[in-house]
Amino acid sequence: MDKLTEHAELRVMRRLEIEAIIAGYPDISDDELKVLRDWFKREASALDVALVASNTDIREAYVVFRKEHIDRFTAADWLRGFAFAATVCIVVFGLAGLGS
């Protein structure tokens, strides 16, 4: 078996593991929740996420999990947005001041 095929099989096995955890949501352990968060943020490709999202057997649990843990804004997200907006304002006002 070549490395590419082996890697593809490992990804499928990992995705099935993730789907099994999601199937039990919200009655999962803190460790399982951490596994899900890490997988979505660090491991999953767009194709992996699409394949999980299209699994009709776990759709309801998946939608609730995404809403509660992946798609919501965190304090860090708000802080980054505020910092970006403040930077834009400083640049705009700085440029406006240079024109006078």
Backbone torsions as a table, in degrees:
resi	resn	phi	psi	omega
1	MET	NA	131.5	179.9
2	ASP	-81.1	166.2	-175.8
3	LYS	-61.9	-37.9	-178.6
4	LEU	-64.3	-45.0	178.7
5	THR	-65.2	-41.6	179.1
6	GLU	-62.3	-44.0	178.8
7	HIS	-62.3	-43.1	-179.9
8	ALA	-63.2	-41.0	178.9
9	GLU	-66.5	-38.1	177.3
10	LEU	-64.3	-38.8	178.2
11	ARG	-64.6	-40.3	178.3
12	VAL	-64.4	-44.7	179.1
13	MET	-61.9	-41.3	179.2
14	ARG	-64.7	-43.3	179.4
15	ARG	-62.7	-39.6	177.2
16	LEU	-64.4	-37.1	175.5
17	GLU	-62.5	-44.4	179.2
18	ILE	-63.8	-43.5	178.5
19	GLU	-61.4	-37.5	178.5
20	ALA	-65.2	-38.6	177.7
21	ILE	-67.4	-45.8	180.0
22	ILE	-59.9	-36.9	-179.3
23	ALA	-58.1	-29.5	179.9
24	GLY	-89.6	-4.0	-178.0
25	TYR	-65.9	136.3	11.4
26	PRO	-93.2	2.6	-178.5
27	ASP	-86.5	63.1	179.1
28	ILE	-124.3	160.8	-179.3
29	SER	-77.5	166.5	176.1
30	ASP	-62.0	-36.2	177.9
31	ASP	-64.7	-41.4	178.4
32	GLU	-66.3	-38.0	177.0
33	LEU	-62.4	-41.4	177.7
34	LYS	-63.4	-40.9	177.9
35	VAL	-59.4	-45.5	179.7
36	LEU	-62.4	-49.0	-179.4
37	ARG	-59.0	-46.7	-179.4
38	ASP	-62.9	-40.8	-179.6
39	TRP	-62.5	-47.1	-178.9
40	PHE	-65.9	-35.9	-175.8
41	LYS	-86.5	-28.2	-171.2
42	ARG	-121.3	-29.1	-172.4
43	GLU	-106.1	-41.8	-168.3
44	ALA	-68.7	133.4	171.5
45	SER	-86.0	171.3	176.9
46	ALA	-60.5	-37.1	178.2
47	LEU	-65.8	-42.7	177.9
48	ASP	-57.9	-47.7	-179.1
49	VAL	-62.7	-42.8	179.1
50	ALA	-62.6	-40.1	179.6
51	LEU	-66.9	-40.6	176.6
52	VAL	-65.4	-45.3	-178.2
53	ALA	-63.2	-28.2	-177.6
54	SER	-88.4	-1.5	178.8
55	ASN	-76.7	104.7	-175.1
56	THR	-66.7	-21.4	-179.9
57	ASP	-69.1	-25.6	-177.4
58	ILE	-119.8	12.3	-172.4
59	ARG	-53.8	-48.9	-176.9
60	GLU	-62.3	-47.4	179.5
61	ALA	-63.8	-38.8	179.1
62	TYR	-62.3	-46.3	-178.8
63	VAL	-61.6	-44.0	179.9
64	VAL	-65.9	-45.3	178.6
65	PHE	-58.5	-48.4	-179.9
66	ARG	-58.7	-44.7	-178.5
67	LYS	-62.5	-40.8	-174.4
68	GLU	-84.0	-24.6	-171.2
69	HIS	-130.0	-20.2	-174.9
70	ILE	-112.2	-44.9	-170.8
71	ASP	-88.4	-5.6	-178.5
72	ARG	-88.1	155.4	178.6
73	PHE	-80.8	137.1	176.0
74	THR	-97.2	170.9	177.0
75	ALA	-59.3	-38.1	178.5
76	ALA	-64.2	-37.9	177.1
77	ASP	-62.4	-45.3	178.5
78	TRP	-62.9	-41.1	179.7
79	LEU	-63.5	-43.1	177.3
80	ARG	-62.2	-42.2	178.9
81	GLY	-63.6	-43.3	178.4
82	PHE	-63.8	-44.2	-179.8
83	ALA	-61.8	-41.1	178.2
84	PHE	-63.6	-47.0	-179.4
85	ALA	-62.3	-41.3	179.2
86	ALA	-63.8	-41.5	178.6
87	THR	-62.4	-44.4	178.4
88	VAL	-60.8	-44.4	179.4
89	CYS	-61.3	-43.2	179.8
90	ILE	-62.1	-43.8	179.9
91	VAL	-65.1	-45.8	-179.1
92	VAL	-62.5	-48.8	179.8
93	PHE	-66.2	-33.2	176.3
94	GLY	-65.4	-43.9	178.1
95	LEU	-66.8	-37.2	178.7
96	ALA	-65.2	-35.8	178.5
97	GLY	-69.7	-30.9	179.8
98	LEU	-72.0	-26.8	-176.9
99	GLY	-77.8	-13.5	-177.5
100	SER	-89.2	NA	NA
